[in-house]
Amino acid sequence: MHQHPPGFLAAPLAGTGPGVLVLHAWWGLNGDMRAFCTQLAESGFVVFAPDLYHGKVVDTIADAQALAEALDANHLQAKAEIADAVTFLRGRAEESDRGLAVIGFSLGAHYALDLSTADPERVGSVVVFYGTGVDTFDNAKATYLGHFAEHDEFEPKANVDELEQALKRADRSVTFHRYAGTGHWFVEPDRPEAYDPQAAALAWDRTLAFLQRTSGLSQDRNTQSQGTQETDLEVTAETTDAGTSAPGDWREATLARVRALIKRADPNAAEEQKWKKPSNPAGVAVWTHDGIICTGETYRDKVKLTFARGAALDDPTGLFNAGLNGNTRRAIDIHENSRMDASAFKQLISAAVALNRSGTGAAN
């Protein structure tokens, strides 16, 4: 089997499915990208997101622009790494004559479009989120779907219109959606200044329907895959560090799965990283909605999810397994290869949000 390139791999519990390559935005392979990959895997796809920044993730525009410019300056290597990722994914996904799907966000959209013309035999469909770039598609064979903001200083309407016309001139099937009142990054929860939950949910539904149609993934099979995933928190996911080929930290994959479940339970939940320190430079993930819902922290042997007001929540399935003697908090410790009822977890998230919104002393 082809050597595992640096990146994030997520697969359905069934172990196989149509392949989807995800190319990250200029922030790097961050939590939003991993959660998106995990959500696709829950829907029956084998998903791989190559890490084009080799471990670097940023959250300011200035830092992101610097990384993007460095990547573009070395674009031939970036394209070679993407081609390598395609080969790797084809070895993991089920065989199909329809080609892989490629999804690109912003910076990644440019590389997704380029890949569809450079490797037309292996790319069957392309989804772009607020990104353009390539203007010639004579060699392409893919079907295209695009999601664009109404107000976007990075991708003005003229760029989007030009891309749409270029695809039509090449006689490609293309559907572009423009989302009223939105700006760049509107589907990324990590960008609270731009994130639009309703538009993001609609873009997700349209993307999933498009991928099901172009990949041949039947609705029955997709539903069955979702049902299997919903009873199990264990993620079939691997992460590799830059320059290595061994599977990486299972805890990161677990947090990605948790993140996806929280967003499915409450699309309006916000996430931020707090309490960063030298021993934990990534900080602690904190999910909020009218107060703290829960936190996610990694330890050597577990991922700990602490619910700020867990003692006040009903837990009929017994998810809480730590901090049971506290007056306010309750925790869930997730160990490697452990399992947890995902449906019950989503209900717990919904209950925590409802408690916060009731106004009875919300956690903060």
N, C-alpha and C positions, 0 to 999 in steps of 0.2 A: 504494500500500500504506500502511496505517496507520502513523504515526510510531512508532518504537521507544521505548517508555517505559523509565524506569530499571529495570534488572533483569537477570536472567540467562536467556538463551535457549539451549536445547540441542536438537539435532535428530538423528535417525538419518542415517547417510550416504546413505540412499536419498532424503533431503531432505523427506519428508513422512510423515505418520502421524496417528493420532488425537491430539487436543489434550489436554494435562493442565496445569492451572494449579496451582502450588505456592505456598502462603502460609506464610511462615517463622514460626518461633517467636520469642519475645521477645528472643532474642540478636541478631536481625538476619539478614541474608542472608549467613550465614557459610559456612565450608568444608563443614560437614555438609549444609547445604541444597543447595549447588552439586553436591556429590558425588551426592546423592540424585537431583537433576535429570538429571545425566549418566548415572546408572545406568538411569533410565527411558528416556532417549534411546537407550541401547544396546539396550533391549528393544523399540524400534520406535515410540516416542511422540515427538511434538513437545511440548516442555516449556518453560513460561515461569514464572519466579518474579519477580514484581514486588518491587522494593526499597522497602518501606514506610517504612524509616528513612532513605532517601536517603543511603546510603553509610556510615551508622554501624553498627558491629558491636561488641558488648561481650561480656565473659565472666564478669562477676560478677552475682550476683542483684540486688544493690542498683542497679547501673547498668541492668540489664535492666528492673527494675521501673520505674525513672524513665522510660525510653524508652517502655515500654508505657503508662504513665499519660499521657504526653504524646500518644501516638497516640490513645488512647481519648478524650482531651479534644478532639481534632480528628478524631473518627471520621467525620464527613461527608466530609471530604477523603480520608481513607483509603478509604472505600467508593467514592468517585468514581475514585480511582486504580485500584482493583481492577476496576471496571467498564471502565475504559480498557484495562486489561491483558487482559480477556476479549475485547474487540474486536480488539486487536492479535493475540492468539493465534489467534482464529478466522480471521484473514487469513493465518496461517502454516500452520495445521494443515489436514488434508484435510477436505473438506466432508462433513458427516454429519448425519442427522436425529436422532442419538442424544444430541446435546449434548456439551459438554465435561465432562471429569472435573475435580474440584477436590479438592486434598489440603491439609489444614491441620494444622499442628503447634502444639499448645498455644494460644498467642495466635492463631495463624493458623486454628486449628480454629473459633474463634468466628466469624471473618469468613467462613470457608467455609460454615458452616451458615447464616449470614445471607444470603450470596449465593444459596444454593439457594432461598430463599423470595423474595428480591427480584428474581431474574432466572430464573424457573423454565423459561422457554423455551430458555435457552442452557446450563443446567446439567443434565446427565443422570445424573451419579453423584458421590458425595461420600465421601471417606475422611478420617476425623479420627483424629489421634494425641493421646491424653490431653488432650482439650479439649472443653468443652461451651459453653453460652451461650444460644442461642435456644431458646424453649419452645413456639413456635407454628409449625406447618408446613402450614397449610391450603392455601397457594398452591403448595407444593413439588410437583415431579414426579419428583424424583431417587430413586435407589437409594442406600442408605447402608451404609458399613462403618466400624466403629470399633475402635480398639486402645487398651486402657486398662490401667493398672498396678493391681496388687493393693493396694499401699500408696502412696497418693498424697495428700500433704497439700494439694496445689493443686486436685485434682479428686477429692473424696471419693466413695465409692460411691453416696451418695444423689444426687449431681449426675448421675452416669452413669445410674443407674436412672431418674431423672426424664426425662432426654433420650430414653432408649430408649422409655419409655411415651408421650412426646409424639409421637414418630415413628409409633408403632403406632396411636395415636389418629387420626392423619392418614392412616392406611392406607398408609403408606410401607413399602417393603421394607427391612428393617434387620437387620444382623448385627453384634453386638458381641462382641469377644473380650477376655477379661481374662487377664492373664499373671501366673501365680503367682510370688511372690517378687520382683516388680519394683516400681520406683518411677518417678516422673515422669522424663521424658527417657531412658527405657530404650533407645530406638533411636538415640540420638545419640552417636557415638564421642567427640565433643569433651567429653562430660561423663563422665569416667572413674568418678566416684563413683556413677553411676546406670546407665551403659551395660551392657546384658546381651546379649552377642553371639548367644546361642542364641535368646532371645526376639526380638531384632531380625531375625534371619534368618527366623524363622517369620512375623513380621509382614510382612516383605518378600514372602515367597512368597504369602501370602494376599492382599496388596495387588495383586501382579502378576496373579494369577489373576482377581481381581475386575475389574481394569481390562481385561483381555483379554476377559472375558465381556461387560461392559457396553458396551465400545467396539466390539466386533465384530472385534477384531484376532485373526486366526487364529494358531494355534500354529505352523503352517508358516511364515507370514510373519514371526512373531516370531523363530523360530529362524534364518531366513535373515538377518534384520537383525542378530542377535547375532553370527552368523558373520562378517558383513562388518565389524562393528566390531572383532571380536577380532583382525583382521589389520592394524589400522591405529590408531595412537595419535593421529592427527590428529582433532581434535574440531570438529564443526560447531557452534560455540557463540559467542555474542556477549554482551558485557557492556557496559552503558552506565552512565556516571556520572550522578549526580543532575543533572537539568536539561539534559542533552545528549541528542542523538538519534543520534550517531555510534557505531559499534561500538567497544567498549573494548578493553582489553588482552588480546591473544591468550595472553599468558603465564598469566594467571589462569585462563583456560579450560583450558589445558594442565595446570596443577596440579590442577584439579578432576578432569580425566580420570585423571591419575596416581593421585590419591587414591582414586577409585572402583576402579581396577584393584588397588591394594594391598589394599583391604578385601575384594575378591573373592578375591584370592590367600590372604589370611590375615585372617579376620574378627576375630581377637583382637589384631591390630596396633593399637597406641595411637599417637595423634598429638598433638604439642604444638608450640607455637611458642617457639623459643629465640633468644637472641642478638639481641634487638631493640636498635636504635640509631637515631639521628636520620636517617641516610641510608637506613635500611631499617626503618621503624617496624613493619611487619608481622612482622618477624623471619624466621627460617628454619624451615620445616616439618621436624620430626624424627619419623620413624616408628620405633617400637621394639617388640620382642618378645624378652624375655630378653636385651636389649642392643639397640644401634642397628642397624636394618636399613639405612636410607638417609636422606639429607636431601634436601630440595627447596628450591632457592634461585633467585630470578629475577634476571637481569641484563638489560641493555638489549637484547641481541640473542639471548638464549637462556634456557632453563630448564635448570639443572644439577642432576642427580640424582647424589649422591655416595654410593657404597656403602662403609660403614666397613671392610668386610673383602672388598672386591671382588676383590683379587688372589688370594684363596683360592677363588673361585667359578668353576665351569665356565661358559663363555660361548660355546656352540657356534655361535650365530648372529651373534656379533660386535656385540652391543649396546653394549658399552663402546667409547667413541670419544674419551675424554679421560682424562688422568691415567694413561696406560698405563705410564709408567716408574716409578711409585711402588711401594714395597715392600708396602704394605698396601691402600690405597684404589684404587678405580677409579670412573670417572664416565661418565655419559651426558649429552651436551649435546643438547638438543632445540631446534632453530631453528624459526622461523615457517614454516609450510607443510611441515615435514619429516614423514616417516612413520617409524613404528617398529612392529615386530611385537609386538602386545599379548600374545599367548599366550606368546611367549618372555620378555617382561617379567614376567609373572606367575610363570613358572617360576623366573626369577631371584630374585624376592621369596621364593618358597617355599624355594629353596636357601639364601638368606641367613638365613632364620628357622631352618632345620634346622641350619645351622652354629652359630648362636647357642645353640640348645638342646642342642647336642652337648657344651657346656661347655668347649670347647677355647679358652679365652681370649676370651669374648664381648666385643664392643665395648661401651663404655659412655661 
